[in-house]
Amino acid sequence: MSGHDSKYFSTTKKGEIPELKEELNSQYKDKRKDAVKKVIAAMTVGKDVSSLFTDVVNCMQTENLELKKLVYLYLINYAKSQPDLAILAVNTFVKDSQDPNPLIRALAVRTMGCIRVDKITEYLCDPLQKCLKDDDPYVRKTAAICVAKLFDINAELVEDRGFLEALKDLISDNNPMVVANAVAALAEIQENSTSPIFEINSTTLTKLLTALNECTEWGQVFILDALSRYKASDPREAENIVERVTPRLQHANCAVVLSAVKMILQQMELITSTDVIRNLCKKMAPPLVTLLSAEPEIQYVALRNINLIVQKRPTILAHEIKVFFCKYNDPIYVKMEKLEIMIKLASDRNIDQVLLEFKEYATEVDVDFVRKAVRAIGRCAIKLERAAERCISVLLELIKIKVNYVVQEAIIVIKDIFRRYPNTYESIIATLCESLDTLDEPEAKASMIWIIGEYAERIDNADELLESFLENFPEEPAQVQLQLLTATVKLFLKKPTEGPQQMIQVVLNNATVETDNPDLRDRAYIYWRLLSTDPEAAKDVVLAEKPVITDDSNQLEPSLLDELLTNISTLSSVYHKPPEAFVTRLKTTVQKTEDEDYVEGSETGYSETSGNPVDGAASPPATVGYVPKQVAAPAPVPDLLGDLMGSDNAAIVPVDDPTAPSGRPLPVVLPASKGQGLQISAQLTRQDGQVFYSMLLENNSQSVLDGFMIQFNKNSFGLAAVGPLQVPPLQPGASARTMLPMALSQNMSAGPTSSILQVAVKNNQQPVWYFEDKIVLHALFSEDGRMERGTFLETWRSLPDSNEVQKEFPGITITSVESTLDMLAASNMFFIAKRKNGNQDVLYLSAKVPRGIPFLIELTAMVGHPGLKCAVKTPTPEIAPLFFEAVEILFKA
């Protein structure tokens, strides 16, 4: 569509489908073309126009290339939902694949490859074989990609019909773009296959290197990525390959540059000549530096890749540290990455420049950046022994500024410096002690306490300093409590006088009797027994020499680094994780039979949930977060709780899928202080069309808890458990998550609608615990809540104005309409339409709760500005407050 076609998106007429149907069957070509454009526009904004399938397919018989493209686009979108009707288009596809116009031939094959319907795949083979040998290179390069798509749909068919051999023949093609597409297709197929398919030999290598100079930039990326997997037979061959690839470093496209760097780095592993390696390092520096003059997003990707490169080959950018100095207008994510690389490139030769930069950064306004800069100074001190004194001088200057978070971060890194250089810089302890009163962060407190305990014999008033921390011992975080315990024991062992003796008694008592933290309690008991049985042994343990530390906190394992370097210029190099850590790719070589069912979304051979098999017939679809177990169904559990709260849901249906999903933190409904050490966090949630009660049970008591049961009181939505609460015996300090399936309209209460859900939980060791939870309405929104626009308007008009309730949320800001709609759709609130009201966006959505009660929603907001106005119209306006609570939860999640 051209820029003038935006008018097709603005229509809001009623009865649109019948009118479009009439226009699609018009005898006038222009009218038919306009009608197809309107259909595509409606499809693009999410309207269901599948009912026009037959009428649109009839428009395929045309010489107009633009119209044909539009019809093909429609077919790709709806062929899966209308496979029987899609067969009607096959004859036209086959005919178009023999059209004199190469653009139409390529378009036909490309579209057939995109339509993921088995019945059409059968008809694709013959046209595809012809197009792979077509006279026109544009058709051949399109057909090459189509083979990869066909392999994705039916791997067995591709192998049987000889498409892989035809694809390999295209590597010898005289057109570089055909070669590039053949390489891309073979690489894609290789990733999806368990058997070796694409192996580069010396003959293929020459052809690829020749094509590299002539194809487009993305073609060069495909070829370079393929070449990076080739292992040269000897150093001489590796040098020749690198020599042919080196000119790509001067390319304007960042992807080509990074792919060339990746390929050169791989071949450098085989090159033995130090002169050649030195020259290659010099040649790679300028293009990498050039990447840092691009947009911030590209800079970030380049910096993440450079971070890996300098860990492997620091000499490449050893003399270019100045290009990593932060600019005032760099985004924070770019600054953070530059800091990391500066630390890695810091050396005795450039440390003075680097420290000046870091000192400057420590006076910036961004707190996170300042903290990182201060920590960077400490890491440089740990890395470079000769520069440690200069680094400490800079840290002391920063402490004198008296900016609280700078002081605290400086104390944290000085503690690490003491660990790296024991008995060297202790003269600065007095300066650190001056800032004792300003410490309020757990890590800074813990660091200062460690310093006092470690050097208690050199600090005259060490007992007084520790005593100031002990006053709030029970309220301190666990990290601080553990350090206080150890520091007090060190003080007692170094100065066994009356003051420390009294302190140790208080601390040990607090840490064993007054605490619920098992780590703290166990450590205190160990110290207590050591001190009471053998003080000398206690000295040997507590005051033992500690190993010095090194700055390896951000150095990757060599094997992981090598793997990431083979994935430079991909997401893997940005995440610094191997691909399998964030992408689950299930290799497939055998095609399923026609009788087998497909699990939706797994036809491509990919599965977003790592545990789910591709073959849908082998295993029933499991709820996300569940681990299916093949176990016999347990016998129904009797209702031992009885009708604790007047509820009548005595029938318990057994569940054979007790599992523990993970997710975002759940709200605490029964705190440990009220549950004698049992803490319960819970919330209603919805997954795969089923309502669950997601629970986390934590045992902070001293005994094992087992035999858990649950009961729900009558409530406004009739929520009741459909199975027993399946929780394993909880050991002290252990926790368990579970998802309890819920039924609706089983346990209804009389009276006005309420969001309160009253729950009772029992176990064999404790009394029955009663608590209240809130019913979150969005967990009850059903998947069938989507309305057609016409139905929405009719329902809105049919409801009286008194049924409309409004509320404003001044604290909510919509940053993006698209992301907001995606977030709401995930909770079954479906987009209907959008309009502009001045500079505000008005969104209309629909949702449905149990018993078929619809919610017609109007959201009004100005993107990027605080303030959201929400209006809801429903036959039961008394539920509106619950709806507004749900809106607030969703937008603040």
C-alpha angles and dihedrals in degrees: 000000000000128000090264092062096080088101089075090067096053101066118114099170122148119239090028097152097059090047092050090048090055093047093048089058094046119129090227116089095211092052091050091049092051090048092053089050089053090050091051090047091051090047091050094055092050104263118145107243096157090116087072093059097113093044093050093046089055088062091063092087095084140111091218106108094200093053091046091053091051093050091048090051090053091048093053090053100047106026092092093056092042104036095153093053091044088067086069089070096052096088090053091049092051091046092048091050086065096044117131089235109084091206091060092045091053092044092053094051093043092052094047088053091052094051103088098203120124094217092056092045090065091059093045096070101075097045089045093053090052093046092051087062096037119139092232116078092211090061093045094051091049091049091051092060090044090061090059090051091049090050088054090055100038117005094177093055092053092052094044095049094049097244092139092058090047089051092051089050089057089065085073091051117130092228113082094209091055089051091050093050091046090052091048092050094047092047091051091048091048091055091054096044133077095207124071109264108153114045121161117222130181093273093050090044092060092049093050094048090050093050091047093074096052110037128088123275095264090047088054090053091054092049095045091050090052092047091051088066092055117101111212115228094228141358091265093058090046090054091049092051092048091049091055093047100043095085088064088070088075093056119124093225113087093211091057091049094050092045089051091049090050092050093047092048090053093051092044088069088070098041113098101183111100091202092056091047091048091051092047091051089053091049094050096052100071097051091047090050090049090058088065092066092063128092117305093255092054090044089056093051090046092049093050089052093044088052088062094042095053091050089059101032110016091168091071092074101016092117096040101068092122092068088064094057108119120251121218092245098046113122114249094251090056092047092052092052092047090053091054092051093046089056090051092049095043112119139163088267098057103024094106091057091045094049091050089054094046091048089052091049090051089067095053123115099240104093096202091050092048091051091049091049093051090048089049090058089054092048090052089052090052092046099046115044095188092053097045094098093051090049092052091050089055091048091051090051089053092049089055089059085071095216102154102223091042091053092048094049090047091054090051093054094042088058088057091047090054088052090051097045108026118196093009112093102022091122089084094062091094090058091050092050090059089069095051096110094054097058113111104146118093096228093049092047091048091050093050091047090050090052092049092048095044094050099030092130090059096046112077096202098035091130092054092048093051091044090059088060094043093063090078097032097131092051096047121104117260092255091059094041092054092050092046090052093050094042092051091051090049090050091050093049092048097040109023093184130133097270096054089042091060091044093052091052092052094046095046091048092050092045096050106031106024101044136080094196108109094199092055093043094049093049091048092051091050091051091045093053093044093051094045097047107032120002091182091056088048089056091050091052103038099034096039118136111269123221114251116252129233131207100255097125093114100030114110124224109269093240092049091046091053091050092049091049089058086056099049113148092028132097088263091068091049095049092039087225130114113257094250089061092069106015124058110204116180112202115226131187103153120070120223121244120255091251094062120094122237122229104229111259096016101088091098093060093253126115122193091202108063095214098053118098118229093231104081094195092061098062135017114249108270127214112259109264093025124113106212113229123198098220134135115265110263120237116266111277114233116240098254092169091063121199093324097167102022092274121146105203095115095143110096120193114205118241122208097191107070105166142156116232124191126224145132118327114288122223115260110248098170114031119210090243090065098035098056090251096325111116121189125193117184147158138172113254138171128227129170093349094308128109114227135183102227110207138182116194118193124189110211093160128098097248137066113262120208144150095060118189133174137203132185124211122228110286141179095265098039093242113179136160116258094200144020121284102260109204123148120232107288115226118209108284093015129118137196135198124209141171114223113201112231134204125211131223091020102108107030122179125209124237133046121345113272133184092213117116112191115205136184123199125187136183134181096258104043140045122264111286118214122198141158127235132182122248105232104212097209089065087064097049106117128225092242094065096107115114132196112245092247092051090048092053093046092049092047091052093044094057116080119246089246088069092063116096124186135196134174125219107198093179097057120092124190108212097178132014092211096052090045092053091047091051093049093044089056086062093047096259102136128209115240107167146332133216139172122246104186105299093340129095117227115201125192119204139168133214137170132212127198118300088038096279107162126214117206108198133196118188120188122188144138109240112247094012127098117252133076125194115202125192122182129187119195139151087244105048091172087077091057094095089057089050092052089050088053091050091052092049092049096049094045096045 
